[in-house]
């Protein structure tokens, strides 16, 4: 029988960090990252850059 484990993180950055750590172990070839991230360009706020002229 195959045993499984799931590590839940707060964000994608942390998930990738743990993924990299596990890659250096005997579990590395059995690891992956699963995300529920759904990109939505309407939720991205425009970042306004102010130009200062001296």
N, C-alpha and C positions, 0 to 999 in steps of 0.2 A: 504494500500500500504506500501511496505517496503522502507524505506529510506536507502541510503548507502553513505559511505564516504571512501575516499582513502587518506592515508597519505604516501607520497613518501619521502624516505630518500636517502642519498647519498651512504650509505653502509649497509651491513647486520648487523654490530655491532649496528648502530643507530636504525635500524628497531627492533632488539631484545630489545633494551633499551625501546623504546616506547611501545612495546608489553607487557613488564613486568609492565610498568606504568599503562597501560589500564586494565591489569588483576585485579587490585585493585579497579576498578570502576564498575558501573552497566553495562558498555559495555563489560566487560571482557569476558563473555562467547560468545560474538559475534565477537571477534577479531581473526585475523590470520595473518601470514606473508607469502607473496607471493614473490618469487624471480625469476629472470631470470638468475641466476647464472648457468653457464655451466662449470663444472670442466674439465680441460684439463691438464693432467700431463706433456705435452710437454712445457707448459708455465712456469712451476716451475723451477727456477734456482737452481742449486746445491749450497748449502752453504758450502764453504770450511772453515774448521777449521784448524788453524795452531797450531801445538804443539810446545811449547817452552821448550827446555831441558836446565836446568841450571846445 
